[in-house]
């Protein structure tokens, strides 16, 4: 139901999305997807404070899953404006979380903006992102790895003893 509600939001039907999400209810056990569904809805209808509450709830439940779901939602669908709105809010709430920057880099990769993807990847590394295996194998980062000089320079700066 959350994904359907997000599609309603994308189709500019916030009332239908709200109706569907109200069926699920804000009460009871929360899960990350439901919280993010509400956050997207609240941002869409201009209720930023309520969106922040839902983002906090999702991050509290499972921060890595919440951030990964955010990037998955927005990299698979052409919701550029909404993606930037949501990630901007999440970055404001969690400016020291390296995973937020890493996942935001993925959004820029899917938009084809390598310059900003590198910028956010570097910020993730500056904040302490250290999953070298994912950096080595994640297919989404292939467009950045193809820029060999820039990729190697960045990886050597943060992982001088690793071959990435």
ROSE-4610 file (N, C-alpha, C; in Angstrom, 1 decimal, always signed):
// ROSE-4610
residu = [X/X/X/X/X/X/X/X/X/X/X/X/X/X/X/X/X/X/X/X/X/X/X/X/X/X/X/X/X/X/X/X/X/X/X/X/X/X/X/X/X/X/X/X/X/X/X/X/X/X/X/X/X/X/X/X/X/X/X/X/X/X/X/X/X/X/X/X/X/X/X/X/X/X/X/X/X/X/X/X/X/X/X/X/X/X/X/X/X/X/X/X/X/X/X/X/X/X/X/X/X/X/X/X/X/X/X/X/X/X/X/X/X/X/X/X/X/X/X/X/X/X/X/X/X/X/X/X/X/X/X/X/X/X/X/X/X/X/X/X/X/X/X/X/X/X/X/X/X/X/X/X/X/X/X/X/X/X/X/X/X/X/X/X/X/X/X/X/X/X/X/X/X/X/X/X/X/X/X/X/X/X/X/X/X/X/X/X/X/X/X/X/X/X/X/X/X/X/X/X/X/X/X/X/X/X/X/X/X/X/X/X/X/X/X/X/X/X/X/X/X/X/X/X/X/X/X/X/X/X/X/X/X/X/X/X/X/X/X/X/X/X/X/X/X/X/X/X/X/X/X/X/X/X/X/X/X/X/X/X/X/X/X/X/X/X/X/X/X/X/X/X/X/X/X/X/X/X/X/X/X/X/X/X/X/X/X/X/X/X/X/X/X/X/X/X/X/X/X/X/X/X/X/X/X/X/X/X/X/X/X/X/X/X/X/X/X/X/X/X/X/X/X/X/X/X/X/X/X/X/X/X/X/X/X/X/X/X/X/X/X/X/X/X/X/X/X/X/X/X/X/X/X/X/X/X/X/X/X/X/X/X/X/X/X/X/X/X/X/X/X/X/X/X/X/X/X/X/X/X/X/X/X/X/X/X/X/X/X/X/X/X/X/X/X/X/X/X/X/X/X/X/X/X/X/X/X/X/X/X/X/X/X/X/X/X/X/X/X/X/X/X/X/X/X/X/X/X/X/X/X/X/X/X/X/X/X/X/X/X/X/X/X/X/X/X/X/X/X/X/X/X/X/X/X/X/X/X/X/X/X/X/X/X/X/X/X/X/X/X/X/X/X/X/X/X/X/X/X/X/X/X/X/X/X/X/X/X/X/X/X/X]
num = [1/1/1/2/2/2/3/3/3/4/4/4/5/5/5/6/6/6/7/7/7/8/8/8/9/9/9/10/10/10/11/11/11/12/12/12/13/13/13/14/14/14/15/15/15/16/16/16/17/17/17/18/18/18/19/19/19/20/20/20/21/21/21/22/22/22/23/23/23/24/24/24/25/25/25/26/26/26/27/27/27/28/28/28/29/29/29/30/30/30/31/31/31/32/32/32/33/33/33/34/34/34/35/35/35/36/36/36/37/37/37/38/38/38/39/39/39/40/40/40/41/41/41/42/42/42/43/43/43/44/44/44/45/45/45/46/46/46/47/47/47/48/48/48/49/49/49/50/50/50/51/51/51/52/52/52/53/53/53/54/54/54/55/55/55/56/56/56/57/57/57/58/58/58/59/59/59/60/60/60/61/61/61/62/62/62/63/63/63/64/64/64/65/65/65/66/66/66/67/67/67/68/68/68/69/69/69/70/70/70/71/71/71/72/72/72/73/73/73/74/74/74/75/75/75/76/76/76/77/77/77/78/78/78/79/79/79/80/80/80/81/81/81/82/82/82/83/83/83/84/84/84/85/85/85/86/86/86/87/87/87/88/88/88/89/89/89/90/90/90/91/91/91/92/92/92/93/93/93/94/94/94/95/95/95/96/96/96/97/97/97/98/98/98/99/99/99/100/100/100/101/101/101/102/102/102/103/103/103/104/104/104/105/105/105/106/106/106/107/107/107/108/108/108/109/109/109/110/110/110/111/111/111/112/112/112/113/113/113/114/114/114/115/115/115/116/116/116/117/117/117/118/118/118/119/119/119/120/120/120/121/121/121/122/122/122/123/123/123/124/124/124/125/125/125/126/126/126/127/127/127/128/128/128/129/129/129/130/130/130/131/131/131/132/132/132/133/133/133/134/134/134/135/135/135/136/136/136/137/137/137/138/138/138/139/139/139/140/140/140/141/141/141/142/142/142/143/143/143/144/144/144/145/145/145/146/146/146/147/147/147/148/148/148/149/149/149/150/150/150/151/151/151/152/152/152/153/153/153/154/154/154/155/155/155/156/156/156/157/157/157/158/158/158/159/159/159/160/160/160/161/161/161/162/162/162/163/163/163/164/164/164]
x = [+0.8/+0.0/+0.9/+2.0/+2.9/+3.4/+3.7/+4.2/+3.1/+1.9/+0.8/+0.5/+0.6/+0.5/+1.5/+2.8/+3.8/+3.5/+2.9/+2.5/+1.4/+0.5/-0.5/+0.1/+1.1/+1.8/+2.5/+3.1/+3.8/+2.8/+1.6/+0.6/-0.2/+0.4/-0.2/-1.6/-1.8/-3.1/-2.9/-2.5/-2.2/-3.4/-4.6/-5.8/-5.9/-5.7/-5.8/-4.7/-3.5/-2.4/-2.7/-3.2/-3.6/-4.6/-5.6/-6.7/-6.1/-5.2/-4.6/-3.7/-2.9/-2.0/-2.8/-3.9/-4.8/-5.4/-5.6/-6.0/-5.0/-3.7/-2.6/-2.6/-2.7/-2.7/-1.4/-1.4/-0.1/+0.1/-1.0/-0.9/-0.4/+0.0/+0.4/+1.9/+2.4/+3.8/+4.2/+5.3/+5.8/+6.7/+6.8/+7.9/+8.5/+9.7/+10.4/+9.7/+9.1/+8.4/+7.2/+6.5/+5.3/+5.7/+6.7/+7.2/+7.6/+8.3/+8.8/+7.6/+6.6/+5.4/+4.8/+4.6/+4.0/+4.9/+6.2/+7.1/+6.9/+6.9/+6.7/+5.4/+4.4/+3.0/+3.0/+3.6/+3.6/+4.4/+5.5/+6.3/+5.5/+4.8/+4.1/+3.0/+2.3/+1.2/+1.7/+3.0/+3.6/+3.6/+3.5/+3.5/+4.9/+5.9/+7.3/+7.5/+6.9/+7.2/+6.7/+5.6/+5.1/+6.0/+6.5/+7.4/+8.7/+9.2/+10.4/+10.2/+9.0/+8.7/+8.8/+8.3/+8.3/+9.7/+10.4/+11.8/+12.6/+12.4/+13.1/+12.7/+11.4/+10.9/+11.6/+11.6/+12.2/+13.7/+14.4/+15.8/+16.1/+15.2/+15.3/+15.1/+14.1/+13.8/+15.0/+15.5/+16.6/+17.2/+18.2/+18.7/+19.3/+20.1/+20.6/+19.5/+18.5/+17.4/+16.6/+16.4/+15.6/+16.3/+17.6/+18.3/+18.4/+18.6/+18.7/+17.3/+16.2/+14.9/+14.7/+15.1/+14.9/+15.6/+16.8/+17.5/+16.9/+16.4/+15.8/+14.5/+13.7/+12.5/+12.8/+13.8/+14.0/+14.9/+15.7/+16.6/+15.8/+14.8/+14.1/+12.9/+12.5/+11.4/+11.9/+11.4/+11.9/+11.3/+11.5/+11.0/+12.1/+12.8/+13.9/+13.7/+12.6/+12.3/+12.0/+11.2/+10.9/+12.1/+12.9/+14.1/+15.0/+15.2/+16.1/+15.5/+14.2/+13.5/+13.6/+13.4/+13.5/+15.0/+15.9/+17.3/+17.8/+17.4/+17.8/+17.3/+16.1/+15.6/+16.3/+16.6/+17.3/+18.7/+19.4/+20.7/+20.7/+19.7/+19.5/+19.4/+18.6/+18.4/+19.5/+20.3/+21.4/+22.6/+23.2/+24.3/+25.6/+25.7/+26.9/+26.8/+25.7/+25.4/+26.0/+27.1/+27.8/+26.9/+26.0/+25.2/+24.2/+23.8/+22.9/+23.6/+24.8/+25.6/+25.8/+26.2/+26.4/+25.2/+24.1/+22.8/+22.4/+22.7/+22.3/+23.2/+24.5/+25.3/+24.7/+24.1/+23.4/+22.3/+21.6/+20.5/+21.1/+22.2/+22.8/+23.4/+23.9/+24.4/+23.2/+22.1/+20.9/+20.4/+20.7/+20.3/+21.4/+22.5/+23.6/+24.5/+24.4/+25.2/+26.4/+27.5/+28.6/+29.4/+29.3/+30.0/+29.4/+28.1/+27.5/+27.6/+27.5/+27.7/+29.0/+30.1/+31.4/+31.4/+30.8/+30.8/+30.2/+29.0/+28.3/+29.1/+29.7/+30.5/+31.6/+32.3/+33.4/+33.0/+31.8/+31.3/+31.0/+30.5/+30.2/+31.6/+32.6/+33.9/+34.5/+34.3/+34.7/+34.0/+32.8/+32.0/+32.2/+33.0/+33.4/+32.9/+32.3/+31.8/+33.0/+33.0/+34.2/+33.9/+32.7/+32.4/+33.1/+34.4/+35.2/+34.7/+34.1/+33.6/+32.4/+31.6/+30.4/+30.9/+31.9/+32.5/+33.1/+33.7/+34.3/+33.3/+32.2/+31.3/+29.9/+29.5/+28.2/+28.1/+27.2/+27.0/+26.6/+25.9/+25.4/+26.6/+27.7/+28.9/+29.8/+29.4/+30.2/+30.5/+29.5/+29.8/+30.9/+31.0/+32.0/+33.4/+33.3/+34.6/+35.1/+34.3/+34.8/+35.7/+35.5/+36.3/+37.5/+38.4/+39.5/+40.3/+40.8/+41.7/+41.1/+39.9/+39.2/+38.8/+38.3/+38.0/+39.2/+40.3/+41.5/+42.0/+42.0/+42.5/+41.6/+40.3/+39.5/+39.7/+39.8/+39.9/+41.3/+42.4/+43.7/+43.7/+43.0/+42.9/+42.3/+41.3/+40.6/+40.9/+41.4/+41.8/+43.2/+44.2/+45.5/+46.1/+45.6/+46.1/+45.2/+44.1/+43.2/+43.3/+43.0/+43.0/+41.5/+41.1/+39.7/+39.7]
y = [-1.2/+0.0/+1.3/+1.2/+2.4/+2.7/+1.7/+2.0/+2.5/+2.0/+2.6/+4.0/+4.3/+5.7/+6.6/+6.1/+6.9/+7.1/+6.1/+6.3/+7.4/+7.4/+8.4/+9.8/+9.9/+11.1/+11.5/+10.6/+10.9/+11.4/+10.8/+11.2/+12.4/+13.1/+14.3/+14.1/+13.0/+12.7/+12.5/+13.6/+13.4/+13.0/+13.4/+12.9/+11.4/+10.8/+9.4/+8.7/+9.3/+8.8/+8.9/+10.0/+10.2/+9.2/+8.9/+8.0/+6.6/+6.2/+4.9/+4.7/+5.8/+5.7/+5.7/+6.4/+6.4/+5.1/+4.3/+2.9/+2.1/+2.4/+1.7/+2.2/+3.6/+4.2/+4.6/+5.7/+6.2/+5.5/+4.9/+4.2/+2.8/+2.2/+0.8/+0.7/-0.5/-0.7/+0.0/+0.8/+1.4/+0.5/+0.7/+0.1/+1.3/+1.0/+2.1/+2.5/+1.6/+1.9/+2.8/+2.5/+3.3/+4.7/+4.8/+6.1/+7.0/+6.3/+7.1/+7.4/+6.6/+6.9/+8.1/+8.2/+9.3/+10.6/+10.4/+11.6/+12.1/+11.3/+11.7/+12.4/+11.9/+12.5/+13.9/+13.9/+15.2/+16.3/+15.9/+16.8/+17.3/+16.4/+16.7/+17.7/+17.6/+18.5/+19.7/+19.8/+21.0/+21.0/+19.8/+19.7/+19.2/+20.1/+19.7/+19.2/+19.7/+19.3/+17.8/+17.5/+16.1/+15.2/+15.7/+14.9/+14.6/+15.6/+15.4/+14.4/+14.4/+13.4/+12.0/+11.8/+10.5/+10.1/+11.0/+10.7/+10.3/+11.0/+10.7/+9.3/+9.0/+7.7/+6.6/+6.8/+5.8/+5.6/+6.7/+6.6/+6.0/+6.2/+5.6/+4.1/+3.7/+2.3/+1.5/+2.1/+1.4/+2.4/+3.1/+4.2/+3.7/+2.6/+2.2/+1.7/+1.0/+0.6/+1.9/+2.8/+4.0/+4.8/+5.0/+5.7/+4.9/+3.6/+2.8/+2.8/+2.7/+2.8/+4.1/+5.2/+6.5/+6.6/+6.1/+6.2/+5.2/+4.0/+3.1/+3.7/+4.3/+5.0/+5.9/+6.7/+7.9/+7.6/+6.5/+6.2/+5.4/+4.7/+3.8/+4.6/+5.7/+6.5/+7.9/+8.6/+9.9/+11.0/+10.9/+11.8/+12.8/+13.3/+14.1/+15.2/+16.0/+17.1/+16.6/+15.6/+15.0/+14.4/+13.7/+13.1/+14.1/+15.2/+16.3/+16.9/+17.0/+17.6/+16.7/+15.4/+14.5/+14.3/+14.2/+14.0/+15.3/+16.4/+17.7/+17.7/+17.3/+17.3/+16.3/+15.1/+14.1/+14.5/+15.2/+15.7/+16.8/+17.6/+18.6/+18.0/+16.9/+16.2/+15.4/+14.8/+13.8/+14.2/+15.4/+15.9/+15.1/+14.2/+13.5/+12.0/+11.6/+10.2/+9.9/+9.2/+9.0/+8.3/+7.4/+6.6/+7.5/+8.6/+9.5/+10.1/+10.5/+11.1/+10.1/+8.8/+7.8/+7.5/+7.4/+7.1/+8.2/+9.4/+10.6/+10.6/+10.2/+10.1/+9.1/+8.1/+7.1/+7.8/+8.7/+9.4/+10.2/+10.9/+11.7/+10.9/+9.7/+8.8/+8.4/+8.1/+7.7/+8.9/+10.1/+11.3/+11.6/+11.0/+11.2/+12.3/+12.8/+14.0/+13.4/+13.1/+12.5/+13.5/+14.7/+15.8/+15.8/+15.9/+15.9/+14.5/+13.5/+12.1/+12.0/+12.4/+12.4/+13.3/+14.4/+15.4/+14.7/+14.0/+13.4/+12.1/+11.4/+10.3/+10.7/+11.8/+12.3/+12.8/+13.4/+13.8/+12.5/+11.5/+10.2/+9.7/+9.8/+9.3/+10.2/+11.5/+12.4/+12.2/+11.8/+11.5/+10.1/+9.3/+8.0/+6.8/+7.0/+5.8/+4.9/+3.6/+2.8/+1.4/+1.2/-0.1/-0.3/-0.7/-0.8/-1.9/-2.9/-4.0/-3.5/-2.7/-2.1/-1.1/-0.3/+0.6/-0.1/-1.3/-2.1/-2.7/-3.2/-4.0/-3.5/-2.4/-1.8/-1.4/-2.0/-1.7/-0.3/+0.3/+1.7/+2.7/+2.3/+3.2/+3.0/+2.1/+1.9/+3.2/+4.1/+5.3/+6.2/+6.1/+6.8/+6.1/+4.8/+4.0/+4.1/+4.3/+4.5/+5.8/+6.7/+7.9/+7.6/+6.7/+6.1/+7.0/+8.1/+9.0/+9.6/+10.1/+10.7/+9.7/+8.5/+7.5/+7.0/+6.8/+6.3/+7.4/+8.6/+9.7/+9.8/+9.7/+9.7/+8.5/+7.3/+6.1/+6.1/+6.5/+6.6/+7.6/+8.6/+9.6/+9.0/+8.2/+7.7/+6.3/+5.5/+4.1/+3.9/+4.4/+4.3/+2.9/+2.0/+0.6/-0.3/+0.1/-0.7/-0.6/-1.6/-1.5/-1.4/-0.2/-0.1/+0.4]
z = [+0.0/+0.0/+0.0/+0.7/+0.7/-0.7/-1.5/-2.8/-3.7/-3.5/-4.3/-3.9/-2.6/-2.1/-2.7/-2.8/-3.4/-4.9/-5.6/-7.0/-7.1/-6.1/-6.1/-6.0/-5.1/-4.9/-6.2/-6.9/-8.1/-9.2/-9.1/-10.1/-9.7/-8.7/-8.1/-7.6/-6.9/-6.3/-4.8/-4.0/-2.6/-1.8/-2.2/-1.4/-1.5/-2.6/-2.7/-1.9/-2.0/-1.2/+0.3/+0.7/+2.1/+2.6/+1.7/+2.1/+2.2/+1.3/+1.4/+2.6/+2.9/+4.1/+5.4/+5.4/+6.5/+6.8/+5.8/+6.0/+6.8/+6.5/+7.2/+8.6/+8.7/+10.0/+10.5/+11.2/+11.9/+13.2/+13.7/+15.0/+14.8/+15.9/+15.8/+15.4/+15.2/+14.9/+13.6/+13.6/+12.4/+11.7/+10.4/+9.7/+8.9/+8.4/+7.7/+6.4/+5.7/+4.4/+4.7/+5.7/+6.0/+6.5/+7.3/+7.7/+6.5/+5.6/+4.4/+3.5/+3.4/+2.6/+3.2/+4.5/+5.1/+4.9/+5.0/+4.9/+3.4/+2.5/+1.1/+0.9/+1.5/+1.4/+2.0/+3.3/+4.0/+3.2/+2.7/+1.9/+0.7/+0.0/-1.2/-0.9/+0.3/+0.6/+1.5/+1.6/+2.3/+3.8/+4.4/+5.9/+6.3/+6.3/+6.5/+7.9/+8.9/+10.3/+10.4/+9.9/+9.9/+9.1/+8.0/+7.2/+8.0/+8.7/+9.5/+10.6/+11.2/+12.2/+11.7/+10.5/+9.8/+9.4/+8.9/+8.5/+9.8/+10.9/+12.1/+12.6/+12.5/+12.9/+12.1/+10.7/+9.9/+10.2/+10.4/+10.7/+12.0/+13.0/+14.3/+14.2/+13.4/+13.3/+12.6/+11.6/+10.8/+9.9/+10.3/+9.5/+8.1/+8.1/+6.8/+5.8/+6.3/+5.5/+5.0/+5.9/+5.5/+4.4/+4.5/+3.5/+2.2/+2.3/+1.1/+0.4/+1.1/+0.5/-0.1/+0.5/-0.1/-1.5/-1.6/-2.9/-3.9/-3.4/-4.3/-4.9/-4.0/-4.5/-5.6/-5.4/-6.3/-7.5/-7.4/-8.6/-9.6/-9.2/-10.1/-10.8/-10.3/-10.9/-11.1/-12.1/-12.4/-11.5/-10.2/-9.3/-8.8/-9.7/-9.4/-8.4/-8.6/-7.7/-6.3/-6.2/-4.9/-4.2/-5.0/-4.5/-3.8/-4.5/-4.0/-2.7/-2.8/-1.6/-0.4/-0.6/+0.5/+1.0/+0.1/+0.5/+1.1/+0.6/+1.3/+2.7/+2.9/+4.3/+5.2/+4.6/+5.4/+5.7/+4.7/+5.0/+6.1/+6.1/+7.1/+8.5/+8.5/+9.8/+10.3/+9.3/+9.7/+8.9/+9.2/+8.4/+8.5/+9.6/+9.8/+9.4/+8.8/+8.5/+7.1/+7.0/+5.7/+4.7/+5.2/+4.3/+3.5/+4.1/+3.4/+2.2/+2.4/+1.3/+0.2/+0.6/-0.3/-1.2/-0.5/-1.3/-2.2/-1.7/-2.5/-3.8/-3.6/-4.8/-5.8/-5.4/-6.3/-7.1/-6.4/-7.1/-8.2/-7.9/-9.0/-10.1/-9.8/-10.8/-11.8/-11.2/-12.0/-12.8/-12.4/-13.2/-14.2/-14.1/-15.1/-14.7/-13.5/-13.1/-12.3/-13.0/-12.4/-11.5/-11.8/-11.0/-9.6/-9.5/-8.2/-7.5/-8.3/-7.7/-7.0/-7.7/-7.1/-5.8/-5.9/-4.8/-3.5/-3.8/-2.6/-2.2/-3.1/-2.7/-1.8/-2.3/-1.5/-0.1/+0.0/+1.3/+2.2/+1.6/+2.3/+2.9/+2.1/+2.5/+3.6/+3.5/+4.5/+5.8/+5.8/+7.0/+7.6/+6.8/+7.4/+6.7/+5.5/+4.8/+4.4/+4.8/+4.6/+4.1/+3.4/+2.8/+1.5/+1.6/+0.4/-0.6/+0.0/-0.9/-1.7/-1.1/-1.9/-2.9/-2.6/-3.5/-4.7/-4.5/-5.5/-6.4/-5.9/-6.6/-7.0/-6.4/-6.6/-8.1/-8.8/-10.2/-10.5/-9.6/-9.7/-9.9/-9.3/-9.3/-10.5/-11.4/-12.6/-13.4/-13.6/-14.3/-13.7/-12.4/-11.7/-11.8/-11.7/-11.8/-13.2/-14.2/-15.6/-15.7/-14.9/-14.9/-14.0/-14.6/-13.8/-13.0/-13.6/-12.9/-11.7/-11.9/-10.7/-9.7/-10.1/-9.1/-8.3/-9.0/-8.3/-7.4/-7.8/-6.9/-5.7/-5.8/-4.6/-3.7/-4.3/-3.5/-2.8/-3.5/-2.9/-1.7/-1.8/-0.7/+0.5/+0.4/+1.6/+1.9/+1.0/+1.2/+0.6/+1.1/+0.5/+0.4/+1.3/+1.3/+0.6/+0.0/-0.7/-2.2/-3.0/-4.4/-4.8/-5.2/-5.6/-7.0]
